Amino acid sequence: MLASIGWDPQVWEDPMAFKPERFLGSSGGEEGFDLRGSREIKMMPFGAGRRICPASGLAVLHLEYFVANLVWKFEWRAVEGDDVDLSEKQEFTIVMKNPLHAHVIPRI
């Protein structure tokens, strides 16, 4: 069963916990996850090897389109009382030290 790869405690630390930050990479400078399964197979959203989904590029393109529409169709504001702090820290790339919290309002 493909889902059991994602639940394997020998592969993932605390596999049943919701931790999206595990895909952001480590401080060692490596990528967070391998989408195509060319280095190691920890997850296979599009399959791997010869059986990889031929439309994986199209799927990623649609995901980018979806995010662009979120930005276009909604007004994003910082939560009141929450100061916007633009200080940075080094991880795989430069990221915000204190992440933003957003209030989302549909554009009319």
CYANA upper distance limits for C-alpha pairs under 8 A (distance plus 0.5 A):
  1 MET  CA      5 ILE  CA      8.18
  2 LEU  CA      6 GLY  CA      8.18
  3 ALA  CA      7 TRP  CA      7.24
  4 SER  CA      8 ASP  CA      6.68
  5 ILE  CA     11 VAL  CA      8.36
  5 ILE  CA     42 LYS  CA      7.10
  5 ILE  CA     43 MET  CA      7.21
  6 GLY  CA     11 VAL  CA      8.42
  6 GLY  CA     12 TRP  CA      7.84
  6 GLY  CA     15 PRO  CA      7.27
  6 GLY  CA     42 LYS  CA      7.43
  6 GLY  CA     43 MET  CA      6.84
  7 TRP  CA     12 TRP  CA      7.81
  7 TRP  CA     15 PRO  CA      5.67
  7 TRP  CA     16 MET  CA      6.97
  8 ASP  CA     12 TRP  CA      6.68
  8 ASP  CA     15 PRO  CA      7.10
  9 PRO  CA     13 GLU  CA      6.40
  9 PRO  CA     14 ASP  CA      6.92
  9 PRO  CA     15 PRO  CA      6.38
 11 VAL  CA     42 LYS  CA      7.40
 20 PRO  CA     24 LEU  CA      8.20
 21 GLU  CA     25 GLY  CA      8.35
 22 ARG  CA     32 GLY  CA      7.61
 23 PHE  CA     32 GLY  CA      5.02
 23 PHE  CA     33 PHE  CA      6.28
 24 LEU  CA     31 GLU  CA      7.87
 24 LEU  CA     32 GLY  CA      5.12
 24 LEU  CA     33 PHE  CA      8.21
 24 LEU  CA     92 PHE  CA      8.16
 25 GLY  CA     29 GLY  CA      7.80
 25 GLY  CA     30 GLU  CA      6.65
 25 GLY  CA     31 GLU  CA      5.70
 25 GLY  CA     32 GLY  CA      3.92
 25 GLY  CA     33 PHE  CA      7.61
 25 GLY  CA     91 GLU  CA      8.44
 25 GLY  CA     92 PHE  CA      6.82
 26 SER  CA     30 GLU  CA      6.93
 26 SER  CA     31 GLU  CA      8.06
 26 SER  CA     32 GLY  CA      7.29
 26 SER  CA     91 GLU  CA      7.70
 26 SER  CA     92 PHE  CA      7.26
 27 SER  CA     91 GLU  CA      6.06
 27 SER  CA     92 PHE  CA      6.74
 28 GLY  CA     92 PHE  CA      8.27
 29 GLY  CA     91 GLU  CA      8.07
 29 GLY  CA     92 PHE  CA      5.79
 30 GLU  CA     92 PHE  CA      7.58
 31 GLU  CA     92 PHE  CA      7.86
 33 PHE  CA     42 LYS  CA      8.32
 34 ASP  CA     38 SER  CA      7.43
 34 ASP  CA     39 ARG  CA      7.31
 34 ASP  CA     40 GLU  CA      7.73
 34 ASP  CA     41 ILE  CA      8.03
 34 ASP  CA     42 LYS  CA      8.40
 34 ASP  CA     43 MET  CA      8.41
 35 LEU  CA     43 MET  CA      8.05
 35 LEU  CA     44 MET  CA      7.30
 35 LEU  CA     45 PRO  CA      7.56
 35 LEU  CA     46 PHE  CA      7.95
 36 ARG  CA     44 MET  CA      7.73
 36 ARG  CA     46 PHE  CA      7.58
 36 ARG  CA     47 GLY  CA      7.72
 36 ARG  CA     48 ALA  CA      6.31
 36 ARG  CA     49 GLY  CA      8.22
 36 ARG  CA     52 ILE  CA      7.98
 37 GLY  CA     41 ILE  CA      5.48
 37 GLY  CA     42 LYS  CA      8.19
 37 GLY  CA     43 MET  CA      8.11
 37 GLY  CA     44 MET  CA      7.23
 37 GLY  CA     47 GLY  CA      8.11
 37 GLY  CA     48 ALA  CA      5.71
 37 GLY  CA     49 GLY  CA      7.52
 38 SER  CA     48 ALA  CA      7.93
 38 SER  CA     49 GLY  CA      7.82
 41 ILE  CA     48 ALA  CA      8.37
 44 MET  CA     48 ALA  CA      6.91
 46 PHE  CA     52 ILE  CA      6.22
 46 PHE  CA     53 CYS  CA      5.68
 46 PHE  CA     56 SER  CA      6.64
 47 GLY  CA     51 ARG  CA      6.66
 47 GLY  CA     52 ILE  CA      4.87
 47 GLY  CA     53 CYS  CA      6.57
 48 ALA  CA     52 ILE  CA      5.03
 48 ALA  CA     53 CYS  CA      8.40
 52 ILE  CA     56 SER  CA      8.43
 55 ALA  CA     59 ALA  CA      6.73
 56 SER  CA     60 VAL  CA      6.78
 57 GLY  CA     61 LEU  CA      6.66
 58 LEU  CA     62 HIS  CA      6.69
 59 ALA  CA     63 LEU  CA      6.77
 60 VAL  CA     64 GLU  CA      6.85
 61 LEU  CA     65 TYR  CA      6.78
 62 HIS  CA     66 PHE  CA      6.58
 63 LEU  CA     67 VAL  CA      6.85
 64 GLU  CA     68 ALA  CA      6.69
 65 TYR  CA     69 ASN  CA      6.75
 66 PHE  CA     70 LEU  CA      6.91
 67 VAL  CA     71 VAL  CA      6.95
 68 ALA  CA     72 TRP  CA      6.69
 69 ASN  CA     73 LYS  CA      6.31
 70 LEU  CA     74 PHE  CA      6.35
 71 VAL  CA     75 GLU  CA      7.72
 71 VAL  CA     76 TRP  CA      8.18
 73 LYS  CA    106 PRO  CA      6.75
 73 LYS  CA    107 ARG  CA      5.99
 74 PHE  CA    104 VAL  CA      6.79
 74 PHE  CA    105 ILE  CA      5.99
 74 PHE  CA    106 PRO  CA      4.92
 74 PHE  CA    107 ARG  CA      5.59
 75 GLU  CA    104 VAL  CA      6.27
 75 GLU  CA    105 ILE  CA      5.50
 75 GLU  CA    106 PRO  CA      6.54
 75 GLU  CA    107 ARG  CA      6.49
 76 TRP  CA    102 ALA  CA      6.61
 76 TRP  CA    103 HIS  CA      6.33
 76 TRP  CA    104 VAL  CA      5.36
 76 TRP  CA    105 ILE  CA      7.02
 77 ARG  CA    102 ALA  CA      5.91
 77 ARG  CA    103 HIS  CA      5.55
 77 ARG  CA    104 VAL  CA      6.99
 78 ALA  CA     82 ASP  CA      7.28
 78 ALA  CA     83 ASP  CA      8.26
 78 ALA  CA     84 VAL  CA      7.71
 78 ALA  CA    100 LEU  CA      7.43
 78 ALA  CA    101 HIS  CA      6.35
 78 ALA  CA    102 ALA  CA      5.20
 78 ALA  CA    103 HIS  CA      6.36
 79 VAL  CA    101 HIS  CA      6.44
 79 VAL  CA    102 ALA  CA      6.05
 79 VAL  CA    103 HIS  CA      6.07
 82 ASP  CA    101 HIS  CA      8.14
 84 VAL  CA    100 LEU  CA      7.35
 85 ASP  CA     96 MET  CA      8.46
 85 ASP  CA     97 LYS  CA      8.35
 85 ASP  CA     98 ASN  CA      7.01
 86 LEU  CA     96 MET  CA      6.93
 86 LEU  CA     97 LYS  CA      8.08
 86 LEU  CA     98 ASN  CA      8.33
 87 SER  CA     96 MET  CA      6.53
 87 SER  CA     97 LYS  CA      6.20
 87 SER  CA     98 ASN  CA      7.97
 88 GLU  CA     94 ILE  CA      6.83
 88 GLU  CA     95 VAL  CA      6.07
 88 GLU  CA     96 MET  CA      5.04
 88 GLU  CA     97 LYS  CA      5.37
 89 LYS  CA     94 ILE  CA      6.23
 89 LYS  CA     95 VAL  CA      6.08
 89 LYS  CA     96 MET  CA      6.67
 89 LYS  CA     97 LYS  CA      5.89
 90 GLN  CA     94 ILE  CA      5.26
 90 GLN  CA     95 VAL  CA      6.92
 91 GLU  CA     95 VAL  CA      7.26
